[in-house]
Each structure stands twice: as C-alpha cells, then as structure tokens.
Amino acid sequence: MSNLASACNPPFGRLARSGSCALSFASRGIALIERWLTPAFDLAIRLYVASVFFKSGLTKIQDWGSTVALFQYEYHVPVLPPELAAFMGAAGELGLPVLLAFGLAGRFGAAGLSVMNVVAVISYADISDLGRQDHVLWGALLLVTLLHGPGRWSLDHWFRARWASIRG
C-alpha cells in the first residue's frame, strides 16, 4: 500500500481520514515547494539583483572619464577621493554580482552589494522617489540571500555537499 493510501485510511473514522488525506497532500505540496520552487526563487533573486548591479558596473567602465566626473560632482561618497570611489564602485559592481549569481561566497556578495546599495542612496542627493524604491527592493532581495543563504542551486551548496562527503 502506498504512503498516500495508508495516510488516507487511518483506523479511526471518516473525519480523521479526510484530515489525514489533507495533511498528507499539504505535506507533499510543501516538499515539492522546498525541493523545486524555493531554490528556483533563490536563483531568480540572485540573478535579478546581480544583473542590475553588473549592468551598472558595465556602464561605469564604458566611459571612465564621465564616471570619475560623476563621482567628483554628483555622488558625494563620504571619506573617499572620487577616483578611488569610482574604481571601488566599478570593481564592486562587476565582481560582487558574479559571486552572487553563481552563489559562490553568496552571502559575502550579498553583503558587499548591500553596502554599495546603501552608499549609493546616501551619496546621491538627487535620487528620485522611484529610484529610492528600486534601492529598497534591491536591498530587500539582497537581505533574503544574506540571511537565508544563496540556496540549493548555488556553488556554495555544491561545495558544502562535496566537503561533507569527503569528510565523511
């Protein structure tokens, strides 16, 4: 007898049988979500946020002179000279999204992009309400990866599983 059949035929009556069937169905649905939908959602979050920041980094390196000028006159990054801030911004927006997308040191990538996200909002005084909402969304999505981890479909998970099998 299958697990579903035995779960739907408890020895104590019709109402218990209905409840048992519903519970079994819900349990299987949750297992399906945990196995496929949660990792897919984690991956989608990582890829979306990574693409936003990576495209911004590509824009910065297309015209380096304009980028440095923006950091001199528009973005007021605290403490750092504009050239260093531009270099660090471009490097962060090109490197950290790769880590995030692959889920390699995924929490580190999410933390670094979170810092960049906050600095961007603080340093650009003329940010619109819509721009601020975008940064809030990206921050919330980065927080998912930061707190939850990059998920099952990540290199972090793959390396952790390999390490556990080697260690025995």
Disulfide bonds with the S-S distance in Angstrom:
Cys8-Cys21 2.08
